[in-house]
Amino acid sequence: MTAIETPEAAPAPSPDRLHTPVLAWFDQHARDLPWRRPEAGAWGVMVSEFMLQQTPVSRVLPVYEQWLARWPRPAALAAEAPGEAVRAWGRLGYPRRALRLHGAAVAITERHGGDVPSDHAQLLALPGIGEYTAAAVASFAYGQRHAVLDTNVRRVIARAVTGVQYPPNATTAAERRLARALLPDDEARAARWAAASMELGALVCTARNEDCGRCPIARECAWRLAGKPAHEGPARRGQTYAGTDRQVRGKLLAVLREAHGPVPQAALDAVWHEPVQRARALDGLVADGLVEPLDGGRYRLPSA
């Protein structure tokens, strides 16, 4: 096992003392989520990873089920207009993810015969796929050995190994090295560790109100052993929504999703009272490719 390199001096437990209890805990407490079932396949895993970005599982589940029922393969989604992906995205938020997922489906269909590639470099080359998503799909769908660093995993590692309450705002090179050093040598066990550490952060080692009494590695945790010193950052303030451009964008998109043809400007004007903010939100949607302007002051979801 590679020696651990920690970003900060801390009494770090050895990787082996973390793997066995966390994996045993995961065997007993893992949630039965549809993207974890064998029938989900790599495409189901990829769809879930796009949807789960900044969105809780409870909101994703119904949209995920409907999406896979309609588009069980990348080619099925690629054959439709990108606006249909935006429409089906519903109220998940951050709808540019729908366009990126559609773009990835088109690329998978054109470059890989409709099958989600297993090669990490090929995944990373798909539009809309970053380091995290490529590692997650390669690990969760294909059982490969990759460091999968989402917010939950980063928090578990920060506390258990480096002894700090929260990881940095942005993933650092030191975190990536540490996460790779923590991976079990066995590929299948490493993939299981990626899922288990993520689940531990989601259910037990949460951002607030962590439940150390339920944690399988509480006795090893450097942060707990240090007396759980408070950490000023990163900020954990909830994002405001009411009155923001995001809210206006959501209202405009809701009108366009429900329409089955072009929408006149007057119908969009009716959703928000402040004309300057409304125009700014609409311009932003057009610039992001989420809305397509037509002649005569009409708008629709993107058709190509």
Residue pairs with C-beta under 8 A, 6 or more apart in sequence:
1 14
1 15
1 16
1 185
2 180
2 181
3 181
4 12
4 14
4 15
4 161
4 178
4 181
4 182
5 174
5 177
5 178
5 181
6 12
6 161
6 162
6 174
6 178
7 162
7 172
7 174
7 175
7 178
8 162
8 163
8 164
10 161
10 162
10 163
10 164
10 222
10 226
11 163
11 222
11 225
11 226
12 161
12 162
12 163
12 222
13 160
13 161
13 217
13 220
13 221
13 222
15 181
15 182
15 183
15 184
17 217
17 220
18 160
18 161
18 182
18 217
18 220
19 184
19 189
19 193
21 216
21 217
21 220
22 193
22 196
22 197
22 200
22 216
22 217
23 189
23 192
23 193
23 196
24 216
25 196
25 200
25 216
26 192
26 195
26 196
26 199
26 200
29 199
29 203
30 36
30 195
30 196
30 199
31 57
31 199
31 203
33 48
33 57
33 61
34 40
34 44
34 48
34 61
34 64
34 65
34 68
35 44
35 45
35 47
35 48
35 64
35 140
36 140
36 195
40 48
40 68
41 116
41 141
42 115
42 116
42 118
42 137
42 141
42 142
43 68
43 72
43 73
43 74
43 116
44 68
45 116
45 136
45 137
45 140
45 141
46 101
46 104
46 116
46 133
46 137
46 141
47 64
47 67
47 68
47 101
48 60
48 64
49 133
49 136
49 137
49 140
50 97
50 100
50 101
50 104
50 128
50 133
51 60
51 63
51 64
51 67
51 92
51 97
52 60
53 94
53 97
54 93
54 94
55 92
55 93
55 94
59 91
59 92
60 92
63 88
63 89
63 90
63 92
66 88
67 88
70 76
70 88
71 77
71 80
71 105
73 114
74 104
74 105
74 108
74 109
74 114
74 115
74 116
75 105
75 108
75 109
75 114
77 85
77 101
77 102
77 105
78 102
78 105
78 106
78 108
78 109
78 110
80 102
81 301
81 302
81 303
81 304
82 98
82 99
82 102
82 103
82 289
82 301
82 302
82 303
82 304
83 292
83 300
83 301
83 302
83 303
84 301
85 98
85 99
85 101
85 102
86 95
86 98
86 99
86 253
86 257
86 290
86 301
86 302
87 257
87 301
88 98
89 95
89 97
89 98
90 257
91 250
91 254
93 246
93 250
95 253
95 290
96 288
96 289
96 290
97 128
99 128
99 288
99 289
99 290
99 302
100 127
100 128
101 128
103 127
103 128
104 126
104 127
104 128
104 129
107 126
107 127
108 114
108 115
108 116
108 117
108 126
111 117
111 122
112 122
116 123
116 137
116 141
117 123
117 126
118 138
118 141
118 142
118 144
119 138
120 134
120 135
120 138
120 144
120 146
123 129
123 133
123 134
123 137
123 138
124 130
124 131
124 134
126 134
129 137
132 148
132 149
132 150
135 146
135 147
135 148
135 149
135 194
136 148
136 150
136 194
138 144
138 146
139 145
139 146
139 148
139 190
139 191
139 194
139 195
140 148
140 191
140 194
140 195
143 187
143 188
143 191
144 187
144 190
144 191
145 183
145 184
145 187
145 190
145 191
146 183
146 190
146 191
146 194
147 176
147 179
147 180
147 182
147 183
147 194
148 194
148 198
149 171
149 175
149 176
149 179
150 198
150 201
151 167
151 201
151 207
152 197
152 198
152 199
152 200
152 201
152 202
152 205
153 179
153 194
153 197
153 198
153 201
154 167
154 171
154 175
154 201
155 166
155 167
155 201
155 205
155 207
156 197
156 200
156 201
156 205
157 167
157 175
157 178
157 179
157 182
157 197
158 164
158 165
158 166
158 167
158 223
159 165
159 205
159 210
159 221
159 222
159 223
159 224
160 205
160 217
160 220
160 221
160 222
160 223
161 178
161 182
161 222
162 178
162 222
162 223
163 222
163 223
163 225
163 226
163 229
164 223
164 229
164 231
165 223
165 228
165 229
165 230
165 231
166 207
166 231
166 233
166 234
166 236
167 175
167 234
168 175
168 233
168 234
169 233
169 234
182 193
183 190
183 193
183 194
184 190
184 193
200 215
200 216
204 210
204 211
204 214
204 215
205 215
207 236
208 236
212 218
212 221
212 224
215 221
218 224
223 229
241 247
245 277
245 280
245 281
245 284
248 271
248 272
248 277
248 278
248 281
249 281
249 284
249 285
251 271
251 272
252 268
252 271
252 272
252 278
252 281
252 282
252 285
252 291
253 285
253 290
253 291
254 271
255 263
255 267
255 268
255 271
256 263
256 268
256 291
256 299
256 300
256 301
257 301
259 267
259 300
261 300
262 294
262 298
262 299
262 300
263 298
263 299
263 300
264 296
264 297
264 298
265 297
265 298
265 299
268 278
268 282
268 299
269 275
269 278
271 278
272 278
272 281
282 291
282 299
285 291
286 292
286 293
286 299
289 302
290 301
290 302
291 299
291 300
291 301
291 302
292 299
292 300
292 301
292 302
292 303
293 299
294 300
